[in-house]
Amino acid sequence: MIPLPHPPDLRLLAGITLLRLGLPATADLPLSGRTRGGMEFSGRLAGATADALQILPPDSPESSLLGIPTDAIESLTILFPDPPSPRFEDHIERLLPLLYLWDRPSREALLAWMDSLPAAGDWPRLHLWTTALAGSATEDALRQRAALLKARSLHELGLFIQLDEELEPLNKAVPPLEAPALLCWLNAHRARARGDTEQARFWARLPALRIPVASGSVAEQLQAFLPSLEALPAASSTQTAAVIPAP
C-alpha cells in the first residue's frame, strides 16, 4: 500500500490509476519517489512516458500496475543494481524522459554507471545519456562531468566538429593545471589531429607534472601516447580554437 498524506491529496489520487494488466517484462528495476503533495511511493519500474510513470508496488498482485502522473512527481530515487542485470541498459532507458526528476544520489549513480560504458565500447549509449544529463543537471559539477564524458563519446564516434564545440566551454571553465586527465587526453588528441605538436605534448605531459601525479587508465594512455609525439617536429598550428595555450 502507498502511505497517504493527511488530509489525502484528492487531486493526485484522481490522477493515480490502478491498472489490471499483464506484468511487463521490464518490471524489475527498483525505484521510489515522492509526489509534490508529500505522498511516498516505491516499487519496480513497469514503464514511463513524459506523462506518466507506471510501477508495480511492493506486495501487490503481479497483474496490478500503478500509474502516477509525472507532473505530480517531485523526485525519483533509482536503485542501480550491482552488478547490473543483463537487460539493465534497456530498462533504465525507459526512465530517460524523466531524468529531470531524478534526485542527486540517483544522478551520481548514473554517472558512475556511465563511467563503465567506455570499457564496453558502448559509445552511442554513452552519448545518449551524457547529452541528457548535461542538459538537465542543475549542479555545475555534475553537468561538467557529464559534458566531459559526452566529449569522449563524440571523439570515439568521429563527430569532431561537435567535439570541438563541446571542448571550448570545458576548457574555459577549468584551468589547465586543474584539468581532469580525460580533458587533457581529448585536448592532446585534438591538437595532434590539427598538427599542433607543441600543444599535444603540453596536454599529454600535464597529468604527470602534478602533485600527486595523476593515475588511472586515462593517465596511462597519455603516457603511452607521448612517445609518438616526441618523434614529431614541433610545428604549431594556427587553429588553436578551444584549446588554452601552454604557458
N, C-alpha and C positions, 0 to 999 in steps of 0.2 A: 504494500500500500504506500501511496505517496503522502507524507505528512502535509496537512493543510494549514495555512495560516489562520489566525483568528482576528477578525471575522474572515470567512472564506472570500477569496478573490473571485467573485461570481463571473466577472467578465472573462478572466483567464479560464475558469472552469468551463465556460461555454465554448471556448476555443479548443479545449483538450478533447480528443476523441479516442475512444477505446475501440480498436479495430479487430474484428474477428477474421483473421486471415491466416493462411499458412505461413509459418515462420520462415523468413528469408534465410538463405544460406549464409548471409553476411552478419547475422546477429550474434557475434561472438567477441566484439570489441567493447570492453567495459568503459563506461563514462558516467559522469554525474554532472549536476549543474544546479543553478538557482535561477528562478524567474524574477522579474522586476518586482513582483508582489511579495517576494520572500519565500516562495514555495521551493523546497528542495526536491530533487528527483534523481534517480540513479537507475541504471540498467545496462543493457547491451545494445549496441547500435544495430538498428534494422534498416535504416535508410535516412537520407537527408536531402532536402532541396533548399532553395533560397527562402521558401515559405514555411517549411515545417520540418521538424525533427521527429523521427519515429524510433522508439526504443522498446525493447522487451523488458518490462520492470522485473525486479527480482521476485521470486516466489509467485510468479504469475503463470497461468496456463500457457503452454507452448504456442497456442494459437492467438494469444491476446497481445496486441501491439498498442502502445500509447503514442498518440500524435500530439506534439506540442508546437504551437505557432512560434516561429523564430522571432517575431517581433515582441514576444513576451519573455524571451530568454535574456537574462543579464550576463551570465557567464557559463562556460563549459569547462569541465576538467576531464582530460583524456588520459586514460591509463595505458601507457606504452608497455606492451609485454616484453619480457627479457628472458629468452630471445624472442624476436618477433615470430609469429606463426607464418606458415608458408604463404598464406594469402593476405598477410597484414597490409602490404602495399596497396592492394586493391580495396581493402576495407577502409583504410584511413582516408583514401582519396574521396570517399563519399562525404567526408566532413570538410572538404576543401571550400565549398561555398560558405561555410560557417566559421572560417578561420578567424574572422574579426571578433568572434565571441569567445575564443579560447582564452583561458587565464594565463598569466605569466609562466607558472611552472609547466603548463602544457606546451607552450611555445618554446620554452627552454628544452624540453624533452624532444620536441620536433627538430630543433637544431642539432641536438646530439644524434638523433637518428639520421638526419641529412648528412652529417659528417661521415657516416658509414657508406653512403652511396657511391663516392668516388672509388672505393675499393672494389665495388661490384661493377664499376663502369656504367652505372645507370644514369647517364648524363641527361637524357630527356626528362626523367622524373625529378632529378635534382633541379633542373631549370624550372620545371613547373612549380615546385614547392617554394624555391627561393624567390621566384618572382612574386608569388602570392604573399609570402611573409614579409619581404622587403617593402611591399606596397601597403601592408595592413598594420605592421608593428608600430606602436606609438613610442616605444623606447628606442633611443638613439643606438644603444649598444646592440640590441637585437637586430635593428634594421641594418646596421653596418656589417654585422656578421653574416646576415642573410645575403646582403649585396656582394660580399666577398666570395661566398660560395656560388652565387649566381654568375659572377665573373669567371670563376673556374669552369663552370659548365659551358659558358659561351666560348671559352678558349677550346675546350675539347670538342665542341660541336662545330668549330670552324667559323663562328659568327664574329669576325674580328672587328667589323665596324661597330657593332653593338657592344663588343668588349671594350673598345677604346672609350666609348661613351660612358660605360659603367666605371671604368678606372679613373676618369677625370675627377668626379666628386670624391671618390675614395682617397685619392692622393692629396686632394685639397684638405680633407678632414683629418688626415693622420700625418704627423711629422715623420720624415724618413727614419729617424732613429727609433721611432715607436711603431714603425710599420710591421704588421704581422708577417711571418715568414711566407705565407701564401701570397700576400700582396707583393713582396719582394720577388717571388717566383714569377708572378704574372708580369711585373714590370720588366724583369730581366729578359723574359722570352719575347715580349713585345718589342723591346729595344733591339734585341738580336734580329728580329724579323725586319726591322726598319734599317738594319745595317749600322746601328749606333752601338758599336762595340764598347765604347767607354762607359755609356750608361748601363749596358748589360752587365759589365764587370762590376760596376758600383753596386747594383742591386743584388747580384749574385754573392758578393762578398759581405754585404751588410749584416746578415744574421750572425755570422761568425765573429764580428767585431764587437758584439755587445757583451755586457757582463750582467748576468751569466750568458754564456754562449747559447744561442737558440738550438734546440734539439727537436727530434721528431723526423718523420719521413720527408716532409717538405724541405726542411733544412738539409737533410742528406741528399735530396735530389738537386738542390742548388750547388752543393759541393761537387757532385758528380758532373754538373753542367759547366762548372767553372773552367776545367781544363780545355774544353772545346773553345772557350772564349779567349783564353790566354794565347792560343795559337794564332789568333786573328790580329791583323793590324788595327790600331786604334784609329778609327775613322768615324767622326761624329756626324750624324745625320742632322739636317736642318728641321726634320719633322719630330719635334720634341713635345708635341702637344700631349697633355695628360700625364706627363712624367716630370717630377720635380728634379731640377738639375742637381747633380752631385756637388757637394761643397769642394 
